[in-house]
C-alpha cells in the first residue's frame, strides 16, 4: 500500500502549522453550521445572510488551506 503524499503533507501541517490547524478546525465548524441551516425548510432573512456569510468564510479558509498545502508540497 502506498502513502498519498497529499495526506502526509496535510497531516504534517495539522501537526506543525498553527494557522493550518485553525483553518481546518474552522472549516469543520462551518460545515457543521451550514449542515444545520440546510436541514431547515426555510431560512429567515437573517439566517439566509448568516448562511451566505459562513459559506464565504468557509470558501476563503479552504482557499488558504489549499495555498498552504501547495506551498508545503515538495517541488517536483
MDAnalysis code that builds the backbone (N, CA, C; Angstrom):
import MDAnalysis as mda
import numpy as np

u = mda.Universe.empty(228, n_residues=76, atom_resindex=np.repeat(np.arange(76), 3), trajectory=True)
u.add_TopologyAttr("name", ["N", "CA", "C"] * 76)
u.add_TopologyAttr("resid", np.arange(1, 77))
u.add_TopologyAttr("resname", ["UNK", "UNK", "UNK", "UNK", "UNK", "UNK", "UNK", "UNK", "UNK", "UNK", "UNK", "UNK", "UNK", "UNK", "UNK", "UNK", "UNK", "UNK", "UNK", "UNK", "UNK", "UNK", "UNK", "UNK", "UNK", "UNK", "UNK", "UNK", "UNK", "UNK", "UNK", "UNK", "UNK", "UNK", "UNK", "UNK", "UNK", "UNK", "UNK", "UNK", "UNK", "UNK", "UNK", "UNK", "UNK", "UNK", "UNK", "UNK", "UNK", "UNK", "UNK", "UNK", "UNK", "UNK", "UNK", "UNK", "UNK", "UNK", "UNK", "UNK", "UNK", "UNK", "UNK", "UNK", "UNK", "UNK", "UNK", "UNK", "UNK", "UNK", "UNK", "UNK", "UNK", "UNK", "UNK", "UNK"])
u.atoms.positions = np.array([
    [0.839, -1.175, 0.000],
    [0.000, 0.000, 0.000],
    [0.893, 1.250, 0.000],
    [0.594, 2.191, -0.887],
    [1.397, 3.410, -0.959],
    [0.736, 4.516, -0.162],
    [1.556, 5.425, 0.306],
    [1.060, 6.561, 1.070],
    [0.842, 7.727, 0.132],
    [-0.302, 8.365, 0.236],
    [-0.610, 9.518, -0.585],
    [0.170, 10.717, -0.050],
    [1.019, 11.356, -0.891],
    [1.832, 12.475, -0.406],
    [0.994, 13.652, 0.096],
    [-0.178, 13.863, -0.485],
    [-1.045, 14.949, -0.036],
    [-1.493, 14.684, 1.395],
    [-1.857, 13.448, 1.685],
    [-2.296, 13.105, 3.037],
    [-1.189, 13.341, 4.054],
    [0.031, 12.943, 3.722],
    [1.124, 13.135, 4.668],
    [1.463, 14.608, 4.818],
    [1.383, 15.366, 3.734],
    [1.641, 16.800, 3.813],
    [0.575, 17.474, 4.662],
    [-0.677, 17.091, 4.445],
    [-1.760, 17.681, 5.232],
    [-1.605, 17.334, 6.710],
    [-1.259, 16.093, 6.997],
    [-1.072, 15.685, 8.392],
    [0.076, 16.447, 9.038],
    [1.146, 16.647, 8.283],
    [2.286, 17.405, 8.807],
    [1.871, 18.840, 9.130],
    [1.083, 19.443, 8.240],
    [0.602, 20.798, 8.503],
    [-0.303, 20.833, 9.728],
    [-1.161, 19.848, 9.860],
    [-2.035, 19.795, 11.034],
    [-1.226, 19.680, 12.322],
    [-0.127, 18.945, 12.260],
    [0.712, 18.746, 13.445],
    [1.595, 19.956, 13.760],
    [2.043, 20.658, 12.714],
    [3.099, 21.659, 12.903],
    [2.711, 23.101, 12.595],
    [1.619, 23.318, 11.891],
    [1.285, 24.670, 11.448],
    [0.004, 25.138, 12.140],
    [0.153, 26.109, 13.027],
    [-0.998, 26.597, 13.808],
    [-2.062, 27.241, 12.918],
    [-1.640, 27.980, 11.906],
    [-2.617, 28.604, 11.003],
    [-3.445, 27.545, 10.295],
    [-2.778, 26.517, 9.765],
    [-3.489, 25.456, 9.056],
    [-4.436, 24.718, 10.005],
    [-3.952, 24.455, 11.220],
    [-4.776, 23.744, 12.200],
    [-6.046, 24.544, 12.509],
    [-5.906, 25.857, 12.688],
    [-7.077, 26.700, 12.977],
    [-8.019, 26.744, 11.774],
    [-7.463, 26.889, 10.582],
    [-8.295, 26.893, 9.383],
    [-9.065, 25.586, 9.237],
    [-8.402, 24.478, 9.515],
    [-9.032, 23.158, 9.414],
    [-10.170, 23.023, 10.430],
    [-9.919, 23.440, 11.662],
    [-10.936, 23.382, 12.705],
    [-12.121, 24.275, 12.354],
    [-11.818, 25.487, 11.892],
    [-12.883, 26.400, 11.474],
    [-13.695, 25.807, 10.329],
    [-13.013, 25.189, 9.381],
    [-13.683, 24.587, 8.226],
    [-14.687, 23.522, 8.686],
    [-14.276, 22.676, 9.611],
    [-15.180, 21.648, 10.125],
    [-16.372, 22.273, 10.851],
    [-16.109, 23.336, 11.609],
    [-17.190, 24.034, 12.309],
    [-18.172, 24.644, 11.309],
    [-17.643, 25.311, 10.298],
    [-18.512, 25.920, 9.290],
    [-19.354, 24.863, 8.585],
    [-18.762, 23.722, 8.274],
    [-19.512, 22.627, 7.653],
    [-20.686, 22.216, 8.515],
    [-20.442, 22.092, 9.805],
    [-21.483, 21.695, 10.745],
    [-22.613, 22.724, 10.798],
    [-22.252, 23.993, 10.870],
    [-23.259, 25.054, 10.930],
    [-24.062, 25.102, 9.635],
    [-23.389, 24.988, 8.503],
    [-24.084, 25.007, 7.216],
    [-25.031, 23.822, 7.088],
    [-24.619, 22.678, 7.596],
    [-25.487, 21.492, 7.567],
    [-26.767, 21.751, 8.363],
    [-26.645, 22.408, 9.497],
    [-27.831, 22.739, 10.297],
    [-28.777, 23.650, 9.516],
    [-28.224, 24.654, 8.844],
    [-29.049, 25.545, 8.036],
    [-29.735, 24.777, 6.902],
    [-29.002, 23.861, 6.288],
    [-29.546, 23.129, 5.137],
    [-30.663, 22.171, 5.538],
    [-30.718, 21.801, 6.791],
    [-31.769, 20.898, 7.243],
    [-33.092, 21.627, 7.487],
    [-33.057, 22.941, 7.542],
    [-34.269, 23.726, 7.738],
    [-35.005, 23.850, 6.412],
    [-36.341, 23.844, 6.493],
    [-37.126, 24.022, 5.271],
    [-37.033, 25.448, 4.753],
    [-37.046, 26.409, 5.689],
    [-36.993, 27.815, 5.322],
    [-36.007, 28.530, 6.226],
    [-35.361, 29.542, 5.670],
    [-34.465, 30.380, 6.463],
    [-35.069, 31.783, 6.568],
    [-34.953, 32.359, 7.745],
    [-35.348, 33.755, 7.891],
    [-34.345, 34.593, 7.103],
    [-34.676, 35.844, 6.817],
    [-33.706, 36.691, 6.112],
    [-32.367, 36.788, 6.858],
    [-32.425, 36.847, 8.194],
    [-31.186, 36.900, 8.987],
    [-30.397, 35.599, 8.857],
    [-31.108, 34.471, 8.896],
    [-30.436, 33.175, 8.748],
    [-29.834, 33.031, 7.361],
    [-30.544, 33.533, 6.345],
    [-30.028, 33.465, 4.982],
    [-28.734, 34.273, 4.843],
    [-28.713, 35.460, 5.435],
    [-27.487, 36.265, 5.412],
    [-26.348, 35.552, 6.139],
    [-26.649, 34.958, 7.283],
    [-25.631, 34.232, 8.049],
    [-25.134, 33.016, 7.267],
    [-26.046, 32.311, 6.620],
    [-25.692, 31.161, 5.786],
    [-24.703, 31.577, 4.705],
    [-25.001, 32.671, 4.026],
    [-24.123, 33.152, 2.956],
    [-22.783, 33.621, 3.504],
    [-22.806, 34.276, 4.654],
    [-21.564, 34.746, 5.281],
    [-20.665, 33.574, 5.643],
    [-21.254, 32.538, 6.218],
    [-20.472, 31.364, 6.626],
    [-19.926, 30.633, 5.404],
    [-20.713, 30.546, 4.338],
    [-20.225, 29.917, 3.107],
    [-18.996, 30.644, 2.576],
    [-19.029, 31.972, 2.630],
    [-17.883, 32.754, 2.154],
    [-16.660, 32.542, 3.039],
    [-16.882, 32.505, 4.359],
    [-15.772, 32.253, 5.283],
    [-15.168, 30.865, 5.042],
    [-16.040, 29.893, 4.843],
    [-15.579, 28.522, 4.607],
    [-14.757, 28.452, 3.319],
    [-15.230, 29.103, 2.268],
    [-14.515, 29.100, 0.992],
    [-13.168, 29.813, 1.111],
    [-13.151, 30.956, 1.784],
    [-11.893, 31.685, 1.956],
    [-10.891, 30.846, 2.747],
    [-11.363, 30.171, 3.783],
    [-10.495, 29.300, 4.577],
    [-9.967, 28.139, 3.757],
    [-10.840, 27.551, 2.949],
    [-10.435, 26.425, 2.101],
    [-9.384, 26.876, 1.083],
    [-9.578, 28.059, 0.526],
    [-8.589, 28.598, -0.421],
    [-7.228, 28.767, 0.255],
    [-7.229, 29.296, 1.476],
    [-5.972, 29.489, 2.211],
    [-5.336, 28.147, 2.554],
    [-6.167, 27.167, 2.950],
    [-5.636, 25.824, 3.248],
    [-4.977, 25.229, 2.008],
    [-5.613, 25.392, 0.871],
    [-5.061, 24.881, -0.384],
    [-3.732, 25.553, -0.695],
    [-3.658, 26.856, -0.468],
    [-2.404, 27.580, -0.705],
    [-1.303, 27.059, 0.225],
    [-1.623, 26.869, 1.497],
    [-0.632, 26.356, 2.444],
    [-0.178, 24.944, 2.057],
    [-1.110, 24.118, 1.609],
    [-0.766, 22.759, 1.151],
    [0.177, 22.804, -0.043],
    [-0.156, 23.644, -1.009],
    [0.692, 23.747, -2.209],
    [2.088, 24.249, -1.846],
    [2.167, 25.210, -0.936],
    [3.459, 25.733, -0.524],
    [4.282, 24.699, 0.243],
    [3.611, 23.785, 0.935],
    [4.315, 22.797, 1.752],
    [4.739, 21.557, 0.960],
    [4.147, 21.360, -0.204],
    [4.494, 20.192, -1.022],
    [5.896, 20.354, -1.585],
    [6.626, 19.247, -1.610],
    [7.958, 19.313, -2.238],
    [7.826, 19.599, -3.732],
    [8.744, 20.380, -4.260],
    [8.734, 20.690, -5.696],
    [9.112, 19.458, -6.482],
    [8.498, 19.324, -7.634],
    [8.821, 18.157, -8.484],
    [9.671, 18.578, -9.644],
])
